[in-house]
Structure formats: structure tokens, C-alpha cells
Amino acid sequence: MNALAARRRHPAAIAVLLMIGLFLTGAAYAAVAPEPADATTQALPAQSVEEGKALFRANCASCHGLNAEGRATGDGDEIAGPSLAGVGAAAVDFQVGTGRMPMTAPAVQAARSEEVVFEQEQIDALGAYIASLAPGPSVPSEEAVDPTKGDPAKGGELFRVNCAMCHNFAGSGGALTRGKYAPALRGVEGKHIYEAMQTGPQSMPVFNDDNITPEDKRDVIAFLDTISEQENPGGMTLGSLGPVTEGMFAWVFGLGILVGCAVWLGSKSA
């Protein structure tokens, strides 16, 4: 008993117990922890990966590095292009498919462009190459982004809770800090809305399947599709930007009419 008590009082006993506890905790977590909700590790066609690699090195490596490891500008902390390992095919499809990438010039934020540089097959190949580097979100299926299978009412509630503070209550977009902005969402393809929620581009947070389920994402797409197509029964929307444009309209046109009337009455009395 004295020998056992002496070993318990040994200076290394506490450290050994802590190491054993940490090991058991890590083993238990690894056994029960779920896989990341949006991570995909499906087999990819070797030909698509090689084609995407060639396209990447010809068009993207100057900013993102030869192996997509990211690259600094040389000014110290400035980053020319972040690492793309783990962003998945969904991020590639969103950024390249909306014309944001490749960027024509450095800017605070990559703007959407109607001029998409690559064909969809080339975008798919680029996505296959990036997906081969590390698991990441995949491009959603057509069923997952079909607005006819979503609930616009529920999607509207989700949108107002999670998105309206940046994108406006009607998806008209809005200004953020340091020259950045939340883009308008009217007329945006459902696939790109889903991918944006999955990958969190620019200043947007990531809404993975643990935050917003795939069904809820489809409901949000259904809501945005509905407000993009419906007519405004109240007349002019003024961009659906709220009291700013409405107040400006009242000041410019309302006061303008009053001033005009005052001038007209003054000229009559003279």
C-alpha cells in the first residue's frame, strides 16, 4: 500500500492521467462523431481531373498557386489568392459559373459578371480537380434546387431570419463595410444560391446542412424565385430598398411639385 501511495504521489502521475484521459476522449469522439455534413469524397473521373488541372494552371495558378495552395502578393500579409483545398466543386461552380472568377483585376470584392469565361464542361472539370485535392461541398442536384418542390412561405421565414439583414427583405442586396456589399438575389439561378449557402463566398457565412438543411435551402430558393417573378400590387417598387428610396422619391418629387405650385401661384398673383 505504501508503494502504491508513493506512485500516486509521483510528480508524473498527474501528467500520465491527463494523457490517458485525453486519449480516451479523442478515441470516443472519433468513434461517434459524424462526418462533415457537406464533405464529399466521391470518385472522380481521372480525365476530368487532369483536364481541370490543366485549365487551373493556365488560368488560376497565378493567384491561387500552382497546386491551389494559395499565394501571397509579396507585401507581407496580403493574399493574392487563398488556398482552394477543401472548398469543393460547389465553390468552383459558383465563383466561375457566375463570372466572378477569374477576376479581371484586384478588387475588394469579386463582382458577378454576365460574361462567363468557361463553358460548363470546363467548369465541371475545374471543380473535379479542386474536389480531388480535399473533400468539400459538391454541386447540388437538379432536384435539390428545384423551386417547384420547395415551400416559398417557409423559405421566406428562413430568409428573413438568416439573410435579410444583408441581402434586404426582398433580396435586393445592400451595402456592407469596407466597400463590400451583399449582391441582389433576384434572377439568380437556384443552383448558385444553394452553392453560396454551402460555401460562404466573399463576406457571407457558411450555412452547411447542420445550419440549414437541404430541404430548407430549397425552400429559400423557392421564396427567391417567387419574389423574382411576382408583380408588385402597390405599383413602383423603387428597387425594393425600403425607406431610403421612398423618402428620396417623396423629397424630390413631392417637394418639387410643391415648389412648382408655389412658383406658379406667385407668378399668377404678380
C-alpha positions as CSV (number, residue, x, y, z in Angstrom):
1,M,0.0,0.0,0.0
2,N,2.8,2.4,0.8
3,A,4.4,1.7,-2.6
4,L,1.1,2.3,-4.4
5,A,0.5,5.6,-2.5
6,A,4.0,6.6,-3.4
7,R,3.4,6.1,-7.1
8,R,0.2,8.1,-6.8
9,R,2.2,11.0,-5.3
10,H,4.8,10.8,-8.1
11,P,5.1,14.1,-10.0
12,A,4.5,12.4,-13.3
13,A,1.3,10.7,-12.2
14,I,-1.0,13.7,-13.0
15,A,0.5,14.1,-16.4
16,V,0.1,10.4,-17.2
17,L,-3.6,10.5,-16.1
18,L,-4.2,13.6,-18.2
19,M,-2.7,11.9,-21.3
20,I,-4.8,8.8,-20.7
21,G,-7.9,10.9,-20.3
22,L,-7.2,12.9,-23.5
23,F,-6.5,9.7,-25.4
24,L,-9.8,8.1,-24.3
25,T,-11.8,11.3,-25.0
26,G,-10.3,11.5,-28.5
27,A,-10.9,7.9,-29.3
28,A,-14.5,8.1,-28.1
29,Y,-15.2,11.3,-30.2
30,A,-13.6,9.7,-33.3
31,A,-15.9,6.7,-32.9
32,V,-19.2,8.6,-32.6
33,A,-18.5,11.9,-34.4
34,P,-20.5,12.3,-37.7
35,E,-18.7,13.2,-40.9
36,P,-18.9,16.8,-42.0
37,A,-22.3,17.4,-43.5
38,D,-21.2,18.9,-46.8
39,A,-18.0,16.9,-47.3
40,T,-17.9,14.7,-50.4
41,T,-15.3,12.1,-51.3
42,Q,-16.9,10.5,-54.4
43,A,-14.7,9.0,-57.1
44,L,-13.9,11.5,-59.8
45,P,-13.1,10.7,-63.5
46,A,-9.3,10.9,-63.9
47,Q,-9.7,12.5,-67.3
48,S,-11.8,15.4,-65.9
49,V,-9.3,15.9,-63.1
50,E,-6.4,16.1,-65.5
51,E,-8.3,18.5,-67.8
52,G,-9.3,20.6,-64.8
53,K,-5.7,20.7,-63.6
54,A,-4.5,21.9,-67.0
55,L,-7.2,24.6,-67.0
56,F,-6.4,25.6,-63.5
57,R,-2.7,26.0,-64.1
58,A,-3.3,28.0,-67.3
59,N,-5.9,30.4,-65.8
60,C,-5.9,30.3,-62.0
61,A,-2.4,29.4,-60.7
62,S,-1.1,33.0,-61.0
63,C,-3.2,33.9,-58.0
64,H,-4.0,30.6,-56.2
65,G,-0.7,28.9,-56.6
66,L,0.5,26.1,-58.9
67,N,-1.2,23.5,-56.7
68,A,-4.0,25.6,-55.4
69,E,-2.1,26.2,-52.2
70,G,-2.7,29.9,-52.2
71,R,-0.2,32.7,-52.9
72,A,0.8,35.9,-51.1
73,T,1.4,39.2,-53.0
74,G,4.9,39.7,-51.6
75,D,3.7,42.6,-49.5
76,G,3.7,40.6,-46.3
77,D,0.2,39.9,-45.1
78,E,-1.6,40.5,-48.3
79,I,-3.0,37.4,-50.0
80,A,-3.3,37.3,-53.8
81,G,-5.4,34.2,-53.8
82,P,-6.4,31.9,-50.9
83,S,-5.8,28.1,-50.8
84,L,-8.6,26.2,-52.5
85,A,-8.1,22.8,-50.8
86,G,-11.4,21.8,-49.3
87,V,-13.6,24.4,-51.0
88,G,-15.1,21.7,-53.1
89,A,-16.6,21.7,-56.6
90,A,-19.6,23.8,-55.4
91,A,-17.3,26.8,-54.7
92,V,-15.7,26.5,-58.2
93,D,-19.1,26.2,-59.9
94,F,-20.4,29.3,-58.0
95,Q,-17.4,31.5,-58.5
96,V,-16.6,30.6,-62.1
97,G,-20.2,30.0,-63.2
98,T,-21.3,33.5,-62.1
99,G,-18.4,35.2,-63.8
100,R,-16.7,36.2,-60.6
101,M,-13.6,34.2,-61.4
102,P,-11.2,34.6,-62.9
103,M,-11.0,38.2,-61.7
104,T,-10.0,40.7,-64.3
105,A,-8.4,43.0,-61.8
106,P,-7.8,43.0,-58.0
107,A,-10.7,44.4,-56.1
108,V,-12.3,44.5,-52.7
109,Q,-14.9,42.0,-53.8
110,A,-15.4,39.9,-56.9
111,A,-18.4,41.2,-58.8
112,R,-20.8,39.0,-60.7
113,S,-20.5,39.2,-64.5
114,E,-22.7,38.0,-67.3
115,E,-19.6,37.1,-69.3
116,V,-18.6,33.6,-68.1
117,V,-15.1,32.7,-69.3
118,F,-15.5,28.9,-69.4
119,E,-18.1,26.5,-70.8
120,Q,-20.0,24.4,-68.2
121,E,-18.0,21.3,-69.1
122,Q,-14.8,23.2,-68.4
123,I,-16.2,24.5,-65.1
124,D,-17.1,20.9,-64.2
125,A,-13.5,19.8,-64.9
126,L,-12.1,22.6,-62.8
127,G,-14.5,21.5,-60.0
128,A,-13.4,17.9,-60.3
129,Y,-9.7,18.9,-60.0
130,I,-10.3,21.1,-56.9
131,A,-12.5,18.4,-55.4
132,S,-9.7,15.9,-55.9
133,L,-7.4,17.9,-53.6
134,A,-9.6,17.6,-50.4
135,P,-13.2,16.8,-49.5
136,G,-15.6,19.7,-49.9
137,P,-19.2,20.6,-50.9
138,S,-20.3,19.1,-54.2
139,V,-22.5,20.7,-56.9
140,P,-26.2,20.2,-55.9
141,S,-28.5,18.0,-58.0
142,E,-31.3,19.5,-60.1
143,E,-33.9,18.1,-57.6
144,A,-32.1,19.8,-54.7
145,V,-32.5,23.3,-56.3
146,D,-35.9,22.8,-58.0
147,P,-38.1,25.7,-56.7
148,T,-41.3,23.9,-57.6
149,K,-40.6,21.3,-54.9
150,G,-39.9,23.9,-52.2
151,D,-42.2,25.9,-49.8
152,P,-41.9,29.6,-50.5
153,A,-43.7,30.6,-47.2
154,K,-41.2,28.6,-45.1
155,G,-38.4,29.8,-47.3
156,G,-39.4,33.4,-46.7
157,E,-39.2,32.9,-42.9
158,L,-35.8,31.3,-43.2
159,F,-34.6,34.1,-45.5
160,R,-35.8,36.9,-43.2
161,V,-34.1,35.3,-40.2
162,N,-30.8,34.4,-41.8
163,C,-30.3,36.5,-44.9
164,A,-32.4,39.7,-44.9
165,M,-30.0,41.7,-42.7
166,C,-27.5,41.8,-45.5
167,H,-29.5,41.0,-48.7
168,N,-32.5,43.1,-47.9
169,F,-36.0,41.7,-47.1
170,A,-36.8,41.4,-50.8
171,G,-33.3,40.1,-51.9
172,S,-32.4,43.5,-53.4
173,G,-28.9,43.5,-51.9
174,G,-27.2,46.0,-49.6
175,A,-24.0,47.7,-48.6
176,L,-21.5,46.2,-46.1
177,T,-18.4,47.6,-44.5
178,R,-15.1,48.5,-46.2
179,G,-16.5,48.8,-49.7
180,K,-18.1,45.3,-49.8
181,Y,-21.7,44.6,-50.5
182,A,-24.3,41.8,-50.4
183,P,-25.4,41.3,-54.1
184,A,-29.0,41.3,-55.3
185,L,-30.5,37.8,-55.5
186,R,-33.3,38.5,-57.9
187,G,-33.0,36.4,-61.0
188,V,-30.1,34.4,-59.7
189,E,-30.0,30.7,-60.7
190,G,-31.2,28.4,-57.9
191,K,-28.0,26.3,-58.1
192,H,-25.8,29.3,-57.4
193,I,-28.0,30.3,-54.4
194,Y,-27.6,26.8,-53.0
195,E,-23.9,26.8,-53.6
196,A,-23.5,30.2,-52.0
197,M,-25.2,28.9,-48.8
198,Q,-22.9,25.9,-48.9
199,T,-19.6,27.7,-49.4
200,G,-20.0,31.2,-48.0
201,P,-18.4,33.3,-50.7
202,Q,-17.0,36.8,-50.0
203,S,-18.3,38.0,-46.6
204,M,-21.1,35.5,-46.5
205,P,-21.1,33.0,-43.7
206,V,-21.3,29.2,-44.5
207,F,-24.8,27.7,-44.0
208,N,-23.9,24.0,-44.1
209,D,-26.5,21.2,-43.7
210,D,-26.3,21.4,-39.9
211,N,-27.4,25.1,-40.0
212,I,-29.9,25.0,-42.9
213,T,-30.9,21.6,-44.2
214,P,-31.0,20.8,-47.9
215,E,-34.8,20.9,-47.8
216,D,-34.7,24.3,-46.2
217,K,-32.2,25.6,-48.8
218,R,-34.7,24.5,-51.5
219,D,-37.4,26.4,-49.6
220,V,-35.2,29.6,-49.7
221,I,-34.7,29.1,-53.4
222,A,-38.5,28.8,-53.9
223,F,-39.0,32.0,-52.0
224,L,-36.5,34.0,-54.0
225,D,-37.9,32.5,-57.2
226,T,-41.4,33.6,-56.2
227,I,-40.5,37.2,-55.4
228,S,-38.4,37.5,-58.6
229,E,-41.5,36.6,-60.7
230,Q,-44.4,38.2,-58.8
231,E,-45.6,41.7,-59.7
232,N,-45.9,44.4,-57.0
233,P,-49.6,45.2,-56.4
234,G,-48.5,48.5,-54.8
235,G,-47.0,49.9,-58.1
236,M,-43.4,51.1,-58.4
237,T,-41.0,49.1,-56.3
238,L,-38.3,51.7,-56.3
239,G,-35.8,48.9,-56.1
240,S,-37.4,47.4,-53.0
241,L,-34.7,49.2,-51.0
242,G,-37.2,50.4,-48.3
243,P,-37.5,53.9,-46.8
244,V,-34.3,55.3,-48.3
245,T,-35.6,55.3,-51.9
246,E,-39.1,56.0,-50.8
247,G,-38.0,59.1,-48.8
248,M,-35.9,60.3,-51.7
249,F,-38.8,60.0,-54.0
250,A,-41.0,62.0,-51.6
251,W,-38.4,64.7,-51.2
252,V,-37.5,65.1,-54.9
253,F,-40.9,64.7,-56.5
254,G,-43.2,65.7,-53.6
255,L,-41.3,68.9,-52.7
256,G,-40.6,69.5,-56.3
257,I,-44.3,69.6,-57.1
258,L,-45.0,71.9,-54.1
259,V,-42.2,74.3,-55.1
260,G,-43.5,74.3,-58.7
261,C,-47.0,75.1,-57.5
262,A,-45.7,77.9,-55.3
263,V,-43.8,79.4,-58.2
264,W,-46.8,79.1,-60.4
265,L,-49.1,80.8,-57.9
266,G,-46.6,83.5,-57.3
267,S,-46.4,84.3,-61.0
268,K,-50.2,84.4,-61.2
269,S,-50.6,86.9,-58.3
270,A,-47.9,89.1,-59.9
